[in-house]
Every structure is written in C-alpha cells, then in structure tokens.
Amino acid sequence: MPLRDDQAGMSCSFCKLDLSSGRQVAAGRGAMICNECVEISREILQDKMSEN
C-alpha cells in the first residue's frame, strides 16, 4: 500500500524504522511506536510479570 502524503517521514520513536518498511505506527503525544516494538515491549512486560 503506498504511503499517504501525511505519512512521509513518520518513523518509530524506538527502532527509528519508517513506515516505508511496511510497519504500522501508532502515534501519541510526541512519540510513535511500530507494531514490532509493541510486540517486543509486550513480551518484556509479560516476562517481568511472570518473574513475580
């Protein structure tokens, strides 16, 4: 799917990869996170919760 004009230059605040890599990005106040970083974060949190 081609990028829209308003998506040009958008990238994940964590891994710095942009939307042209095919990642989906969720935008918040001053930060964006891609679907892959969300999954990595979820796994880290899940591991930490299971340690307790």
DSSP file (Angstrom, degrees, kcal/mol; ACC not computed):
  #  RESIDUE AA STRUCTURE BP1 BP2  ACC     N-H-->O    O-->H-N    N-H-->O    O-->H-N    TCO  KAPPA ALPHA  PHI   PSI    X-CA   Y-CA   Z-CA
    1    1 A M              0   0    0      0, 0.0    21,-0.1     0, 0.0     2,-0.0   0.000 360.0 360.0 360.0 127.5    0.0    0.0    0.0
    2    2 A P        -     0   0    0      0, 0.0     2,-0.2     0, 0.0    18,-0.0  -0.331 360.0-105.9 -67.6 150.3    1.5    3.4   -1.0
    3    3 A L        -     0   0    0      1,-0.1     2,-0.1     2,-0.1     5,-0.0  -0.489  29.1-123.5 -75.1 144.2    2.1    5.9    1.8
    4    4 A R    >>  -     0   0    0     -2,-0.2     3,-1.6     1,-0.1     4,-0.6  -0.454  28.9-107.4 -77.4 160.8   -0.1    8.9    2.1
    5    5 A D  G >4 S+     0   0    0      1,-0.3     3,-0.9     2,-0.2    -1,-0.1   0.857 120.5  55.5 -57.8 -36.9    1.5   12.4    2.0
    6    6 A D  G 34 S+     0   0    0      1,-0.2    -1,-0.3     3,-0.0    -3,-0.0   0.571 103.3  57.0 -75.8  -7.2    0.9   12.9    5.7
    7    7 A Q  G X4 S+     0   0    0     -3,-1.6     3,-2.2     2,-0.1    12,-0.3   0.559  75.8 118.0 -97.1 -10.9    2.8    9.6    6.5
    8    8 A A  T << S+     0   0    0     -3,-0.9     3,-0.1    -4,-0.6    -3,-0.0  -0.348  84.8  11.1 -59.5 129.9    6.0   10.6    4.7
    9    9 A G  T 3  S+     0   0    0      1,-0.3     2,-0.3    -2,-0.1    -1,-0.3   0.417  90.1 140.3  82.5  -1.5    8.9   10.7    7.2
   10   10 A M    <   +     0   0    0     -3,-2.2     9,-1.8    15,-0.0     2,-0.3  -0.581  24.4 165.2 -75.0 133.7    6.9    9.0   10.0
   11   11 A S  B     -A   18   0A   0     -2,-0.3     7,-0.3     7,-0.2     2,-0.2  -0.968  42.5 -87.5-146.1 161.7    9.0    6.6   12.0
   12   12 A C     >  -     0   0    0      5,-2.5     4,-1.2    -2,-0.3    21,-0.2  -0.491  27.8-142.4 -68.6 133.8    9.0    4.6   15.2
   13   13 A S  T  4 S+     0   0    0     19,-3.2    20,-0.1    -2,-0.2    -1,-0.1   0.627  98.3  43.4 -71.5 -13.4   10.5    6.6   18.1
   14   14 A F  T  4 S+     0   0    0     18,-0.4    -1,-0.1     3,-0.1    19,-0.1   0.891 128.7  18.2 -99.7 -54.7   12.1    3.3   19.4
   15   15 A C  T  4 S-     0   0    0      2,-0.1    -2,-0.1     0, 0.0     3,-0.1   0.562  90.3-136.7 -97.5  -9.4   13.6    1.5   16.4
   16   16 A K     <  +     0   0    0     -4,-1.2     2,-0.2     1,-0.2    -3,-0.1   0.460  54.2 140.4  69.3   4.3   13.7    4.5   14.1
   17   17 A L        -     0   0    0     -6,-0.1    -5,-2.5     1,-0.1    -1,-0.2  -0.546  44.8-132.8 -76.8 144.9   12.4    2.5   11.1
   18   18 A D  B > > -A   11   0A   0     -7,-0.3     3,-1.9    -2,-0.2     5,-0.5  -0.393  23.7 -98.0 -97.8 174.1    9.9    4.3    9.0
   19   19 A L  G > 5S+     0   0    0     -9,-1.8     3,-2.2   -12,-0.3    -8,-0.1   0.725 113.0  75.4 -62.3 -22.9    6.5    3.4    7.5
   20   20 A S  G 3 5S+     0   0    0      1,-0.3    -1,-0.3   -10,-0.3    -9,-0.1   0.687  83.2  68.8 -65.8 -14.8    8.1    2.6    4.1
   21   21 A S  G < 5S-     0   0    0     -3,-1.9    -1,-0.3     2,-0.1    -2,-0.2   0.447 121.5-106.0 -80.6   0.8    9.4   -0.6    5.8
   22   22 A G  T < 5S+     0   0    0     -3,-2.2     2,-0.2     1,-0.3    -2,-0.1   0.503  75.1 138.5  89.7   5.4    5.8   -1.8    5.9
   23   23 A R      < -     0   0    0     -5,-0.5     2,-0.4    -4,-0.1    -1,-0.3  -0.510  52.0-127.2 -83.4 151.4    5.3   -1.3    9.6
   24   24 A Q        -     0   0    0     -2,-0.2    11,-1.8     2,-0.0     2,-0.4  -0.801  25.0-155.2 -94.1 141.0    2.2    0.1   11.2
   25   25 A V  E     -B   34   0B   0     -2,-0.4     2,-0.5     9,-0.2     9,-0.2  -0.969   9.0-154.2-124.0 130.4    2.8    3.0   13.5
   26   26 A A  E     -B   33   0B   0      7,-2.8     7,-2.1    -2,-0.4     2,-0.4  -0.898  20.3-149.7 -99.2 128.1    0.7    4.2   16.4
   27   27 A A  E     +B   32   0B   0     -2,-0.5     5,-0.2     5,-0.2     2,-0.2  -0.799  23.2 162.0-104.1 139.7    1.1    7.9   17.1
   28   28 A G        -     0   0    0      3,-3.2     2,-1.1    -2,-0.4     3,-0.4  -0.529  57.7 -38.8-130.1-160.4    0.8    9.6   20.5
   29   29 A R  S    S-     0   0    0      1,-0.3     3,-0.1    -2,-0.2    -2,-0.0  -0.563 124.1 -26.5 -72.2 100.3    1.9   12.9   22.0
   30   30 A G  S    S+     0   0    0     -2,-1.1     2,-0.3     1,-0.1    -1,-0.3   0.557 126.8  75.9  75.8   8.6    5.3   13.4   20.6
   31   31 A A        -     0   0    0     -3,-0.4    -3,-3.2     2,-0.0     2,-0.3  -0.992  54.2-162.0-149.1 154.7    6.1    9.7   20.0
   32   32 A M  E     -B   27   0B   0     -2,-0.3   -19,-3.2    -5,-0.2   -18,-0.4  -0.982   5.4-165.0-134.8 148.0    5.3    6.9   17.7
   33   33 A I  E     -B   26   0B   0     -7,-2.1    -7,-2.8    -2,-0.3     2,-0.1  -0.999  14.8-136.0-136.5 134.8    5.7    3.1   18.2
   34   34 A C  E  >  -B   25   0B   0     -2,-0.4     4,-2.1    -9,-0.2    -9,-0.2  -0.400  28.8-107.0 -86.4 165.1    5.6    0.5   15.5
   35   35 A N  H  > S+     0   0    0    -11,-1.8     4,-1.9     1,-0.2     5,-0.1   0.829 118.8  53.6 -61.2 -33.5    3.8   -2.8   15.7
   36   36 A E  H  > S+     0   0    0    -12,-0.2     4,-2.2     2,-0.2    -1,-0.2   0.901 108.9  47.7 -70.7 -39.5    7.0   -4.8   16.1
   37   37 A C  H  > S+     0   0    0      2,-0.2     4,-2.5     1,-0.2    -2,-0.2   0.852 109.2  55.0 -68.3 -33.6    8.2   -2.6   19.0
   38   38 A V  H  X S+     0   0    0     -4,-2.1     4,-2.5     2,-0.2    -2,-0.2   0.930 109.2  47.7 -61.4 -44.6    4.8   -3.0   20.7
   39   39 A E  H  X S+     0   0    0     -4,-1.9     4,-2.2     2,-0.2    -2,-0.2   0.912 111.8  48.8 -64.8 -42.9    5.2   -6.8   20.5
   40   40 A I  H  X S+     0   0    0     -4,-2.2     4,-2.2     2,-0.2    -1,-0.2   0.921 112.5  49.0 -62.0 -43.6    8.7   -6.7   21.9
   41   41 A S  H  X S+     0   0    0     -4,-2.5     4,-2.6     1,-0.2     5,-0.2   0.898 109.2  52.6 -62.2 -41.3    7.5   -4.5   24.7
   42   42 A R  H  X S+     0   0    0     -4,-2.5     4,-2.5     1,-0.2    -1,-0.2   0.914 109.7  48.6 -61.4 -43.2    4.6   -6.8   25.4
   43   43 A E  H  X S+     0   0    0     -4,-2.2     4,-2.4     2,-0.2    -2,-0.2   0.901 111.1  50.0 -64.7 -41.5    7.0   -9.8   25.7
   44   44 A I  H  X S+     0   0    0     -4,-2.2     4,-2.3     2,-0.2    -2,-0.2   0.937 113.4  45.6 -61.8 -47.2    9.3   -7.9   28.0
   45   45 A L  H  X S+     0   0    0     -4,-2.6     4,-2.4     1,-0.2    -2,-0.2   0.892 111.6  52.0 -64.6 -39.5    6.4   -6.9   30.3
   46   46 A Q  H  X S+     0   0    0     -4,-2.5     4,-1.9    -5,-0.2    -1,-0.2   0.910 110.2  48.8 -63.2 -41.9    5.0  -10.4   30.2
   47   47 A D  H  X S+     0   0    0     -4,-2.4     4,-1.1     1,-0.2    -2,-0.2   0.910 111.6  49.3 -63.1 -42.8    8.4  -11.9   31.2
   48   48 A K  H  X S+     0   0    0     -4,-2.3     4,-0.7     1,-0.2     3,-0.3   0.886 110.2  51.0 -65.0 -38.3    8.7   -9.4   34.1
   49   49 A M  H >< S+     0   0    0     -4,-2.4     3,-0.7     1,-0.2    -1,-0.2   0.873 108.0  52.2 -66.4 -36.4    5.2  -10.2   35.3
   50   50 A S  H 3< S+     0   0    0     -4,-1.9    -1,-0.2     1,-0.2    -2,-0.2   0.716  99.9  64.0 -74.8 -19.3    5.9  -13.9   35.4
   51   51 A E  H 3<        0   0    0     -4,-1.1    -1,-0.2    -3,-0.3    -2,-0.2   0.774 360.0 360.0 -70.4 -26.8    9.1  -13.3   37.4
   52   52 A N    <<        0   0    0     -4,-0.7    -1,-0.2    -3,-0.7    -2,-0.2   0.453 360.0 360.0 -84.0 360.0    6.9  -12.0   40.3
